[in-house]
C-alpha cells in the first residue's frame, strides 16, 4: 500500500519548516553579499562604510570582499 502525504501535512512537519527557514536565510545572505560587492564596485565604498550602511559585521564585509575580488 503506497504512502501518500498531502501538502497540508507536509507543511506542518518540522523538517519542512526548517528547510523553508534555511532557504530564506540563504537568500538573505546572498542578497547581502551581492549588495556588498555592488557598493564596493560601483561606489568604491570602504568596508567600514558598507558595514555601517548594511548593518552587518565589518568582518563579514571584509570576508565577502576578499572572496569576491
C-alpha positions in Angstrom: 0.0 0.0 0.0 1.6 3.3 -1.0 2.2 6.1 1.5 0.7 9.4 0.5 1.3 12.7 2.2 -0.8 15.7 1.5 0.5 19.2 1.2 -1.1 20.4 4.5 0.6 17.5 6.4 3.9 18.1 4.8 3.9 21.9 5.6 3.3 21.2 9.2 6.3 18.9 9.5 9.3 20.5 11.4 11.8 19.4 8.8 9.8 21.2 6.1 9.6 24.3 8.2 13.4 24.1 8.9 14.1 23.8 5.1 12.0 26.9 4.4 13.8 28.9 7.0 17.1 27.7 5.7 16.2 28.7 2.2 15.1 32.2 3.4 18.4 32.7 5.3 20.4 31.6 2.3 18.6 34.1 0.1 19.2 36.9 2.5 22.8 36.0 2.8 23.3 36.0 -1.0 21.5 39.4 -1.3 23.8 40.9 1.4 26.9 39.5 -0.4 25.7 41.0 -3.7 24.9 44.3 -2.1 28.4 44.5 -0.5 30.1 43.7 -3.8 28.0 46.3 -5.7 28.6 49.0 -3.1 32.3 48.4 -3.3 32.5 48.1 -7.0 30.1 50.8 -8.1 30.6 53.4 -5.4 34.1 52.4 -4.3 33.0 52.5 -0.7 35.3 51.3 2.1 34.4 48.2 4.1 33.6 50.3 7.2 31.0 52.4 5.3 29.5 49.3 3.7 29.2 47.6 7.2 27.5 50.7 8.6 25.1 51.1 5.7 24.0 47.5 5.6 24.2 47.0 9.4 26.4 43.9 9.0 29.6 43.0 10.8 32.8 44.5 9.4 34.4 41.1 9.4 31.6 39.8 7.2 32.1 42.6 4.7 35.9 42.1 4.6 35.4 38.3 4.1 33.0 38.9 1.2 35.3 41.4 -0.4 38.3 39.2 -0.1 36.4 36.2 -1.7 34.7 38.4 -4.4 37.8 40.1 -5.9 
